Amino acid sequence: MKTGLLCLCILITICTSASHQRRKFPEDFLFGVSTAAYQIEGAWNEDGKGENIWDYGIHNGVGNIVDMSNGDVAADSYHNYARDIEMMRELGIDVYRFSLSWSRLLPSGFADNINEAGIAYYNRLIDELLKYNITPMVTLYHWDLPQKLQELGGFANPLLGNWFEDYARVVFRSFGDRVKLWITFNEPREICLDGYGSDNKAPFLNAAGIADYICAKHLVIAHAKAYRLYVNEFKSTQKGKCGITFGVSSILPLTDSEEDRLAVELRRQGDLGIYTNPIFSKEGGFPKEFAERVAMKSSEQGYQRSRLPEFSDKEKEFVRGTSDFFGVNHYGGSFLSATDGIDDRVPSLNNDAPVAYHTPDDWPKSVSSWLMQMPNSLNITLARLHADYNNIEFYVTENGWSTYKGLNDDDRVRYFRAAWESALDAIEHGVNLKGYMAWSLMDNFEWAQGYSERFGLYEVDFEDPARTRTPRKSAFIYKNLLKTRYVDHDYEPENYIMSIDEGH
């Protein structure tokens, strides 16, 4: 296992941006915002759209949404996309990362029935973006599988890769002449662990330690099928790039003990490595140490074979190297320690790789229980990935902070500014970071939290049928960054807002 990370992280933490006063992002660095189809589009059953797993789960009382809301209307971007693009123009962004609704394009999930109204909607959106020189970065899948495919097993079905490849072909044919940045899957861990290994997200399967691992293999192969399809049939004429995005938190050992360092590495492999290792590592397949641990645990628990499926040599070769860039969704981090006292389901990832989480009391906390601001965490995360995966091209495809309603979001401003300085640290340390996308353009349906938590640069009035959008303070701060590309470490909030009002 890799145990040299601690020194690297200590070095990174010492080399913080506090020693700098005013630094500038490279001129070719791409700034943008991100959204996801189910969270903003609404129009859940309009113009031929099929049912997806969130539609089905929430309408049938399966999903436990804290405010009992849903995404039926959400921010109503299906009807308000022109206003969304107007907001992007107000900010001055370079890139808009958004996802396609699989069931809006293929209502049953299968490519025999293409919904032309869905094609037309995304054509209008893409064309309007390009009209104003905003680059579309399109995610094929952001958690909203067509329900008909879920009834056939979803990501637990080995045919998922074929279904995804067919869907990707329709998408590349329809939009690839204009879209040059593709992401296959958003956050594989959350798809598999939260949707199949728990009941936190759709399809709420809750079969821990088995279904989540099956999902992991099938998802990675589906990604590779879509990537190789693009390379073999479309890339030579469309000239685009195709990658994948992972949710990556900064996790560091609580102490310098061998036990803590090994526990963190094993957990990193179970959380992230089972998705990244098959694609980006030289050896391919699932990480060796984690695979050995699950095999041992499976045998002790009476299983006849490991709960973690294996990749054949042919599958390893097929998946290896299937990404042009590495997308990073990053929010925060924590310290981890080894523990023998965890009380969790058997089997489960928490049982296979048990750790205890620790966060200092003085770390800023958002309104989301999972989101705390770890100092310099974006730099720490990117440096680790850079060291692990041979200087691949990176994009920060999500980064954000949750608040309650209200336009004066100083906590979000402080978080963003720290993240931008951390990104600059990473660039200075040699990380090949090409772009940064804030989550999110506007308030949206935040999955199990409904509309109780807000991540938007723009506040959405969900009580207003028009879904009025209003810029928050953070929107003006982001606008100024995009205009100047400078981050001033010693800025004062009051003076900063005044300078914007005066047009400087």
ZAVEXVO-294330 format. One record per residue: x, y, z of N, C-alpha, C in turn. Coordinates in steps of 0.05 Angstrom, whole numbers, plus 5000, padded with zeros to 4 digits. Layout:
! ZAVEXVO-294330
XYZXYZXYZ/...
END
This chain:
! ZAVEXVO-294330
501749765000500050005000501750255000/500550474991502050724990501950855018/504350895029504451015056505951275056/506851375033508451615032506751865030/504051835031502352065027502552275049/503052185074502952365096504852595093/507352525085509352745081508452935060/507352825038506352995016504153185026/502353075042500153245051501053455071/503053385088504153585106505453805091/506953735070508253935054506254115041/504153995030502054155016500754345036/500054245060498754405079500454645088/503054595091504854815098504955025076/505054935051505255115028502555225021/501255355040498555465034498855735020/496655835011496656084996496856325014/496956285040497156515058499556685053/501656565042504156715036503856885011/501656854996501257004972499257224977/499357434961497457654965495457664942/496357664918494657694895495657514872/494157324865495057124844492957104822/493857024799492157014776492056734764/489656654756489356404741490356444712/491356224700492256244672489956334654/490756474632488756584614487056364601/488156134597486655914584485155744603/485155814629483755654649480755704646/479155484647476355494642474755514668/473055714670471255734693468355684684/466855554701464055494694462355444718/459955334712458055254732456954984724/455854844744454754574739451854544748/450354374735447654304743447254004736/444953894743444153624735441253624727/440553464707437953464695435653434715/435653224731433453174749433153404769/435353524776435353734797434253994788/434254044762433354314753431254314731/431054104715429354114691426354134696/425353964715422553944718421353804694/418853884687417453764663417753464663/417253344686417953064690416452874671/414152954662412552774644411552924619/412953134612412153294588413653204563/412253244541413453214514414752934510/413452734520414352464515416552354533/417352504554419452404572418452164587/420151964590419551724606420151764635/419351564651419751574680422551484687/423851624705426451534715426251434744/428451344755428351214781427651414803/428251674800427451864820424451934818/423451954793420651994790419151764804/419951524798418551284808418851264839/421251294848421751254877420151454894/420351714887419051914903415951904900/415051854876412151844872410851604886/412551394891411451154905412351144934/413351364945413951384973416351224982/418151164963420551004971422751194981/423251414967425351594976424551755000/426351785020425751925044426752215041/425152385029425952665024425052835048/426952985060426453115085424053305085/423753455063421553645061419253535044/419253275038417153145023416753274996/418853384984418653504958419553314936/419653404911420553244889421653424867/422553294845423653444823421653474800/419053454805417153464783417253734768/417653944782417954214770420854324775/421854284799424454374806424854674799/427054744786427455024777426155074750/424854874739423354894714425154994691/427554884690429454964669428554874641/426854674640425854584614424454814600/423154984615421755214604423355474607/425355474625426855714631429755714623/430455534604433255514598434455774587/432855934574433956184563434756374586/433156374608433956534631436456424644/436656154645439156034656441556134640/441356134614443656224598444156514601/442056674605442456954611444056984637/443456824657445056834682447956764677/448456564660451256494654452656734640/451256874623452357104610452957324631/451157354650451557554671454157494687/454657234692457057154706459557174689/459257124663461557124645463056854644/461556634647462856374649463856284621/465756094622466855974598465355714591/464555564611463555284607461055244624/459155114612456755024627456754714627/457054604651456854314653453954244661/452654084645449853994651449553704642/447553574652447053294645444653274627/444553054612442252974596440552784612/437952804608436052614619435752384600/436852154608436651914591433751854583/431951874603429151804597427652024582/428852264580427652474563428352414533/430652294529431552234502430551954493/430751764511429851484505427851414527/425351454524423351424546423451154559/423950934545424050674557426850594565/428850764558431650704562432950574538/431350474519432450334496432450514472/434250464453434650644431432750604408/430850414411428950374389426850594388/426650744410424550954411425951214420/426751384401428051634407425951854408/425952004430423952214434425052474420/423852544398424852774383424453034398/422453044415422153294431424453324450/425453114461427753124478430253214463/430653104439432853184422432653484417/430253574410429853864404430554044428/429753954452430254114475433254154479/434853944478437653964482439054104459/437954084435439054234413438754534418/436354614427435854894433437854994455/438154834475439954914497442854944487/443854744473446554744463447054974443/445155014425445455234406445455504419/443855534439443755794453446355844469/447455634480450055664494452255744474/452355614451454455674432454055954420/451556044418450956314408452456524425/452856464450454156654468456956554477/458156374460460856284465461256144492/459256004501459355844525459755554517/461855424526462455154518460754954534/459254784521457754574535459554344543/459454264568460654024579458353844587/457953624573455553464577456053204591/454553154612454652904627452452724617/453152484609451152294599449352194621/450452144645448852024666449452154693/447352284704447552404731445252304748/445252034753443651904773440751854766/439851884741437051864735436451654714/437051404721436551174703433651154695/433051094670430251034663429150804680/426750834690425650634709425350364695/424750354670424450094656427049934657/429350074656431849934658432349844686/431449994706431749914733430149664739/427849644727426249404731427549154719/429449194702431048964691433648924707/433949064729436349034746438149274747/437849464728439449704728442449634727/443949754745446849714745447649444756/445749284766446349014774446148824751/445248914728444948744704447448784687/448848564680451248584663450748704636/448248714627447548834601447449144602/447749254626447649544629449549684610/451949564607453949684589452949714561/451549504551450449524524448249734522/446549754542444449954541445650234542/447750274558449050534560450450604534/451750414522453050454496451050544475/448750414474446650484454445750774459/445250844484444451114491446651314483/449151244489451351434482451551474452/451051274437451151304407449051504398/446651484409444551674402445451964409/446651994432447552254442449752364424/451852204419454052294403453152374375/451352214363450352274337448752534336/447252574358445452804358446853074365/448853064382449953314393452953334389/454353124381457253124380458453314361/456953414341458053614323458553874337/457253924360457554174375458754134403/458353904415459353854442462153724439/464153834453466853734451467953644478/466453664499467253574525465053394536/465653134539463652934549464552814575/462652764592463052614617461052374616/462052134620460251904619458551884644/459751864668458251834693459152044713/457152134728457652314750457752144776/459952144790460352024816459451734818/461051554807460351264808459951164837/461551264856461151164883458351224894/457351464889454751534899452551374884/452951324859451051154844450850884857/453150764862453250484872452850454902/454450604917454350574946451750694957/450950924948448551054959445950944948/446050854922443650754909443150454912/445350304913445150014914446049904941/447950034954448849944980447450075003/445650264998444050385019441450485007/439850625023437350735013437451045013/439951155010440251445010439451574984/439751424962439151534935437751314918/436451404897435051214879437151034867/436450774864433850654866433250544894/434750644915434150574943434250274948/436150134935436149844936436949734963/439049854976439849785003440749495006/442549404988443749134989446749174993/447549255016450349335022452249095019/454649165010456848965008456548764986/454448784971453948594948453248754924/450848874924449849014900451649254893/452749394913454449624907456949544893/458049304900460449214886459849104858/457548974855456748894828456349144810/455049334821454549594807457149714798/459149704816461749834809462949714784/463049454782464249324759462649394734/460049364735458349414711458449704702/458649884721458850174714461450234700/463650124711466250174699466350064670/465249834666465249714639463349884621/461149974631459350144615460750404607/462250514625463850754619465750694596/467150474598469150404578467850354551/465550234551464050194525463450464512/462450654527461750914516464251054506/466451044522468951174514469951054488/470150794487471250664463469350704438/466850724443464950794422465651074411/466151264429466751534420469451534404/471451404415474051404402473851264374/472451044373472450884348470650994326/468451124334466451204314466151514311/466951664331466251954330468652144333/470652064348472752264355474252374331/474752214311476252314288474952544274/472252544274470852754261469852974280/469152894304468053084323470153234340/472453104342474753234355474353314384/472853154399472353214427473953044446/473353084472474552924493472352794510/473052564520471152414537472452324562/471252394585472352314611470152224630/470752224655468952124676469452294701/467452334717467652494741467152334767/468852384787468652244812468352444835/466852364855466752524880469152444897/470852634903473352584918473552764942/473552654965474052804990476952774998/477952975013480652955025480452795050/481852565051481852405075484852365083/485452435108488152415119488052245144/490252105150490351945175490452135199/488952065220488852225244491552245257/492952025257495652025269497651905249/500151905256502251785239502551495244/500751365258501051085264500650915239/501950685238501550505216498750415213/497350375235494550285234492750495221/493050745228491450955216492050995186/494550985179495351015151494250795133/494450545143493450315128490350325126/489050405148486150415147485150625127/486550855126485851065107486250965078/488450835073488950735046486950525038/486250345055484250145049481550275043/480850475059478250605055478350765029/480550885023480851034997480350844974/481450604976481050404954478150324952/476750294975473950214974472050434965/472750674972471050904965471550994936/474051004928474751124902476150934884/478050784895479750614878478350404862/476150294872474750094857473550204831/473350464829472350594805474550714788/476650824801478750954787480950764778/481550564795483750384789483450234762/481050124756480749994731481250164706/480750424709480950614686483750734684/484950814707487250984706489850854715/489750614728492250494737493450314716/495950254718497350074699496449794701/495949704726495149414729492249364723/490549564725487749524719486249364740/483649334737482049184756481749324782/480449184801480049294828482749304843/483049494862485549514878486149254893/488649174892489448914902488848884932/489549074948489249044977486249024985/484649194973481849194979480548934969/481248844946480148594936480848364954/483348364964484148144983482548165009/482148405018480548435043477748335040/476348415018473648325014473448025010/475447914997475447614993475747475020/477547575037477847465064475347485080/474147725081471747765096469447595085/469247565059467147405047467347115056/469847015056470246735065469546695094/470346895111469646875139466646885144/465247025126462347055129460746825117/462146635105460746405094460046405065/460946615051460446625022462346435007/461346324986462946134970464946264952/464646524948466546684931466446964941/468347124932468547404941466047554932/465047734950462847904943463748114922/466348164920467348354900468048204874/466548244853467148094828469848154817/470947974801473548014789473348114760/475348254751475648314723477348104709/476548004687478247824671480447984659/482547854649484747994636483748154612/481848034598480648174574479148424583/477648404605476148634615478048854625/480248774638482148974648483349124624/484048984603485149124580483149304566/480649214566478549374553478049634568/478149634594477549864611479950054614/482349944615484650094622485050324601/485550564612486150794595483850924582/481350864590479050974576478051234588/479751434588478951704596480951904587/479952124576481752344567482252544589/480652534610481052714633479652604657/480352714680479352624706477752854718/475052814720473353014733473352974763/473553194778473653184807471353354818/469453224832467453364848468553374876/469153604886470353624913468953834930/468453754955467153934974468653965000/469653755011471053775037472653535043/473153485069474753255077474653215107/476253025117476352955145478752795151/479352755176481352575186480052305192/481552095187480451825191482451665209/481351495225482951315242482051035240/483750845246483050565247481150525270/479350335267477550275289476649975288/476449855311475349585313472549585324/471549825331469049835345466649915328/467049925302464850015285462549815285/460149905289457749735290456249785264/456649615245455449655219454449395208/452849415187451749175175453948985164/453448735165455148535153453548395132/454348415107456748545097456148845090/458248995087458049275077460849385073/461049605059463649735056464749825083/463049925100463850005127465049785143/464049545138465149305152467649205138/467749225112470149135098472549315102/472049575105474149775109473349975130/473249885155472250055177474150275184/473050515187474550745196472750915214/473951085230472551285245473251565234/471251735233471652005221472052215243/473852405238474352615258474552885243/473153085253473353355242473753545265/475753725264476153915286473754095289/473354185314471054355320471154625307/473554715300473854985289473554995259/473054765246472654775217469854885211/469655075192466955185185465054965176/462554985185460554785178458354905162/457554765141455254855125452654765137/450454805123447954705133447554405127/449354295110449254015104450953865124/449953655135451353505157453953395148/454253345122456653215111458753405102/458253665102459953855089461254055109/463854015113465454185130467854275114/468854515120471054635104473754555116/475054365103477654275111479754465098/481654565113483554755102485154635078/485154785056486754715033486154435021/483654355025482954075018483054024988/482354224972482354174943485154124933/487054274943489854234936490853964945/490153884969490953624979489853394962/487253424954485953224937487253204910/487653434897488753434870491653334870/493253404890496053314891496153014894/494452904910494452604913493652474887/491652564873490752454848492952484827/494152714827496352774808498652574812/499352514837501452324843500652044836/498151974839497251704834496951634805/496051834789495251774762496751934740/499351974745501252054724500452304709/499652514724499352774712497152784690/495052634694492752654676491552934677/490053014657488653274657486253264676/486053474693483953484713482053724707/479553684714477653894716476253874743/475954084757474154084781471354134770/469753924770467153934757464854004776/465453994802463554104822465154194846/464354414858465454514883463454724894/462454684918460454864928459954844958/458155014967457555044996454655095000/453454955019450554985024449855185045/447655325040446555515060443555485060/442255645077439355665076438655885056/436155945054435256155036436456425044/436756605025437856865031439956945011/440157205005442057294984444857364995/445057425021447657495032448957245042/450557115025451656845031454656875036/455457015057458257055063459756795067/458456595080459756345084460556205058/458756225038459456115012461756264999/461656535002463856694991466556615003/466656585029469156505042470056225033/468156045030468855775021469955784992/468555924974469455934947472256054945/472656274959475256414958477556224967/477056074989479055884998479555664977/477355574964477655374944479255474920/478855724912480355834889483255864896/483855944920486655954928487955674929/486355484938487355204939487855104910/486055174892486455094864489055214853/489555474859491955604851494455464863/494255384888496455224900496954974884/494854834876495154584861496554634835/495754844821497054914795499954974799/500655124820503455194826505054944833/503754744844505154494851505254304828/504354384804504754224780502354054772/500054084785497753934777496654054751/495953874732494953964706491954014708/491354224722488554304726487654504704/485554424689484854584666482254754670/480754694691478254844694476954794721/475054974727473654964753470755034748/468854874758466054924756464754934783/463455154789462055184815459455034815/458854904837456254784842454754974861/452655094853451355054827450455324816/449755324791448755574779446455684795/444655514804442255614819441355404838/439655474857438455284875437055074860/437054824870435754604857434754394877/433754184866432853954883435253804893/435853814918438253694929437753414940/436653244923436352964928434752924955/435852774974434352714998433752965015/435253175010434753425026432753605012/431753524989429753684976430653964971/428954164979429654444976430454575002/431154405022431754515049434654625050/436354545031439054635029439454765002/440954985001441355134977444355164970/444955094945447755114935448055324913/445955474906446055634882447455904885/448955974864449856254861447456434857/445356324846442756464843440656334860/439256494875437056384891434556344874/433256124877430756064862428456084882/426356224874423856244890422056014882/422155794897420555564890417655594897/416855814910414055874915412856024891/414456134874413556284851413356104827/410956084814410655914791412755984769/413656224768415656304748418456224756/418756124780421456044790423456264786/422856494796424656734794427456674805/429456754790432256724798433356994805/434857004828436057254837438957204846/440857364836443657314843444257364873/445757184884446757214911449357374911/450257444935452857584937455057424924/455057154927457056984916457157004885/454857054873454857084844456557324835/456357544850457957784843460957734847/461557584869464357524874465457344852/463957144844464856964822465057124796/463157304791463357464767465857624766/466657734788469157894789471557724784/471557484795473857294791474057234761/471857174748471857104720472757334702/472057574711472857814696475857874699/476957854723479657924728481657694728/480557454736482157204740484157234763/483757444779485457484803484057394828/485557284847484557244874486357404893/485157584908486557754927486157634954/488357534966488257404992487257585014/487857845012487258035033484758205028/482958105011480658275005478858315029/477458545029475458605050472658585036/470858435047468258395034466758655027/466758845045465159085040466459245017/469059275017470359414995470059274968/470059004970469758844946467058884932/464958884948462358924936462159214925/463259404939463159684930464559704903/466859574900468359594875466759474852/465159264857463459154836461259354828/460059474848457959674843458959904826/461559984831462660204816463760124789/463559864783464359774756467359734753/468859704775471759674772472359374769/
END
